[in-house]
Amino acid sequence: WQYDDDIQVRFASTTNYPVGSWYVRIEIHGTEGAYVHASGGPEGEHTWWGKKGTWSDACPYPVAQTWRQGSDRFAYSVRTGAPLGICGEQGLLSRQILDALYASARQEGRWVEVAT
C-alpha cells in the first residue's frame, strides 16, 4: 500500500513452505526511514531499522517495554506501581468469554450465553 504522505507498507504472510512453519514479513518505508520485521521462515525472528542510509538492529528512538506475558506485566506493575493496561472487570469478561467458548465446544458448537 502507498499512502498520501509517501509512506509505503508491505505485508507478506504464508504457511506454504516445504518445512512446516509460519512466515510473516512487515515492511514500512517512508521519507524519514524504514522498519522491517520478519518472523518465522528462513530469516527467523528479526527486526531492522533503516535511517540516514544505514540499517541497524537498534531502534533509533526510545521504545517502551512490550510485555508478552500478562504475568510479566502484572509483576512489573507490582514492582513499580505502573498502571495495568486493563482493569479487573475487563480481565473477568475475557475469562467469561473463554469459558463460553469451551462450553459451546462441549455442546457441538451450539450458542451459549456469556455470563456477565
Secondary structure, 3 states (H helix, E strand, C coil): CECCCCCEEEEEEECCCCCCCCEEEEEEECCCCEEEEEEEHHHCCEEEEEECCEEECCCCCCCCCCCCCHHHHHHHHHHHCCCCCCCHHHHHHHHHHHHHHHHHHHCCCCCCCCCC
